[in-house]
Amino acid sequence: MKRVFYLLPLFLFVAACAGGRYGSSTPEPPPFDPSGVYDVLVEVEGERLPATFTITSTPDGYAGSMSMASQGMDVALEDISVADPKVTFWVTDPNGSYFISLTFEGAKFTGSFESDVMGGYLSGTKRR
């Protein structure tokens, strides 16, 4: 019977160590990374225009572009800032500069844009 009492502390120690490693703690989620190609709808003045956003991760942060075939527009995303779940950046086209703010939820986002002359809304879904 004494042997059981000697082994009990060892068993409890091993169980406690295993609990910290395999217990109920949840793993950290992967860091937020908005990289990808997105199909986008831009809503401005009652009109819905299709667009594409491409965001890539680089050693210096993020880079990207926006393409709107219906407007003959392909512009760079400038000053991209990522703070889970928000992404902000600037777009400059011949009509001016636009500040764009997006809020991500999974593979989708909603957001808005504004400039000195106009504003509107955006929504998009990441291509799979």
C-alpha positions in Angstrom: 0.0 0.0 0.0 2.9 2.4 0.7 4.0 2.1 -3.0 0.8 3.7 -4.1 1.3 6.7 -1.9 4.8 7.2 -3.3 3.6 7.1 -6.8 0.6 9.3 -6.2 2.6 12.6 -6.1 4.5 11.6 -9.2 1.2 10.8 -11.0 -0.3 14.2 -9.9 2.8 16.1 -11.1 2.7 14.4 -14.6 -1.0 15.1 -14.8 -0.5 18.8 -13.9 2.2 19.2 -16.5 0.1 17.5 -19.2 -2.9 19.7 -18.3 -0.9 22.8 -19.1 0.2 21.4 -22.4 -3.0 19.6 -23.6 -5.6 21.1 -21.4 -8.4 23.5 -22.1 -6.3 26.4 -23.3 -7.2 27.4 -26.9 -4.5 28.0 -29.4 -3.8 31.6 -30.6 -5.6 32.4 -33.8 -3.4 33.1 -36.8 -2.5 36.8 -37.3 -4.9 38.8 -39.4 -3.7 38.9 -43.0 -5.9 40.6 -45.6 -3.8 39.3 -48.5 -5.8 38.1 -51.5 -7.9 39.0 -54.4 -11.4 40.4 -53.7 -14.5 40.9 -55.8 -15.9 44.3 -54.8 -19.0 46.3 -55.3 -18.6 50.0 -55.0 -21.8 51.9 -54.3 -21.8 55.6 -55.2 -24.7 57.9 -56.0 -27.1 55.0 -56.3 -25.0 53.2 -58.7 -23.2 49.8 -58.1 -19.9 49.4 -59.8 -17.9 46.1 -59.9 -14.2 46.3 -58.9 -11.3 44.1 -57.9 -8.9 44.7 -55.0 -5.6 42.8 -54.8 -3.7 43.0 -51.6 -0.3 41.3 -51.1 2.0 40.9 -48.2 5.5 42.3 -48.7 8.6 42.4 -46.4 7.7 46.1 -45.8 4.0 45.6 -45.1 1.3 45.4 -47.7 0.9 46.5 -51.3 -2.1 46.4 -53.5 -4.2 47.7 -56.4 -7.8 48.4 -57.3 -9.2 47.7 -60.8 -12.5 49.0 -62.2 -12.8 47.7 -65.7 -16.1 49.7 -66.2 -14.2 52.9 -65.5 -11.0 52.0 -67.2 -9.2 52.4 -63.9 -6.3 50.5 -62.4 -4.7 52.3 -59.4 -2.4 51.5 -56.5 -3.6 51.2 -52.9 -1.4 53.7 -51.0 -0.4 53.8 -47.3 -2.1 50.5 -46.4 -2.7 50.1 -42.6 -3.8 46.8 -41.1 -5.2 46.6 -37.5 -7.4 43.5 -37.2 -10.2 43.5 -38.4 -9.7 46.9 -40.1 -7.8 47.9 -43.2 -7.4 51.5 -44.4 -5.7 53.0 -47.4 -5.7 55.7 -50.0 -6.5 55.5 -53.7 -5.7 58.3 -56.1 -7.2 58.6 -59.6 -7.5 61.5 -62.1 -10.6 62.8 -60.1 -8.8 63.0 -56.7 -7.8 61.0 -53.7 -10.1 58.8 -51.7 -9.7 57.4 -48.2 -11.0 53.9 -47.9 -11.8 52.1 -44.6 -12.7 48.4 -44.6 -13.9 46.1 -41.8 -13.3 42.4 -42.3 -15.3 39.5 -41.1 -13.8 36.2 -42.3 -13.5 36.3 -46.1 -15.8 39.3 -46.5 -15.6 43.0 -45.8 -17.8 46.1 -45.7 -16.6 49.7 -45.8 -16.8 53.2 -47.0 -14.8 55.7 -49.0 -14.7 59.5 -48.9 -13.0 62.4 -50.7 -13.5 66.1 -50.8 -16.2 65.7 -53.5 -18.0 62.4 -52.8 -18.3 59.3 -50.7 -19.8 55.9 -50.9 -19.8 52.3 -49.7 -18.0 49.1 -50.5 -18.5 45.4 -49.9 -16.3 42.6 -51.0 -15.6 38.8 -50.9 -12.3 37.1 -51.1 -11.9 34.8 -54.1 -11.2 31.2 -53.2 
